[in-house]
């Protein structure tokens, strides 16, 4: 089984990818991170079956609808949450299959009235959303929350799992990535040890926390499963931030790539910068016609010589140095940047035209 834990630094949200037999599920995707998630799915050759939310989040907008628009994946959230557009309303005991594996749904309300925990078939891992955090838990003072419900949910549905079961929450604000049932039974200051319902309720009812900053935006959006307000149910599958100047592929590394043939077709519209050293520019591989030689070591000092309104494509021998150049250009504020996939090695292998004149 393939397992990946992904992170959104803005909301401190963890998104989880599980894959088997070429099929995958995503748990708690974030709207802005959908291009990243799709890039990883593509690189791992996985077909996304369903996007699962552990609850209606108050601190970020789910990527479920956006993923559905892009790849046709199902949208699944608790039936109790009352979210529109969910084509898989989930109840306690439901099963989500992917490849030869599956997740079992456990209802764990209390943080909100529609919280779910997803348990892997062999009970080796569970995804607890905000019901149980690492040495903590989600608040209980809005969205139908209840300290009494949450105490029962965690004690009866999560902490009854095997002690070795690894627990993965929807958030952690300290950078801690995983815990276990045994650890939380013993060390969770709110729900572990000899804490009883009265202790827990007394603590939760006196947190006096401010509401999440994004709550007014996130909750209504998530009740639409992430669909932007006013957007039709059906529409273009293209993500709003997909570059339009050429057909590009986003890699999981965060670098946009352009295929050699696509660059050939769009060469008259872009600035091509070759970041190899001068001798390489005229060696046996040659260079892309119209390319400008600016060695990577000199690139930062020559940024003002490029037109920021025109796309820039970085090129090197194999695509490694030019990927670094793409990152440098993006950090410098260039909005339309791509790396030539495979570099001059790919360009030459596809028998595309080369020049060998001196820069």
Secondary structure, 3 states (H helix, E strand, C coil): CEEEEEEECCCCEEEEEEEECCEEEEECCEHHHHHHHHHHHHHCCCEEEEEECCCCCCCCCECHHHHHHHHCCEEEEEHHHCCCCCCEEECCCCEEEECCEEEEEEECCCCCCCCEEEEECCCCEEEEECCCECCECCCCCCCCCCHHHHHHHHHHHHCCCCCCCEEEECECCCCCCCEEHHHHHHHCCCCCCCCCHHHHHHHHCCCCCCCCCCHHHHHHHHCCCCCCCCCCCCCCCCCCCCCCCCCEEECCCCCEEECHHHHHHHHHHCEEEECCCHHHHCCCCCECCCCEECCHHHHHHHHHHCCCCCCEEEECCCCHHHHHHHHHHHHCCCCCEEEECCHHHHHHHCCCCCECCCC
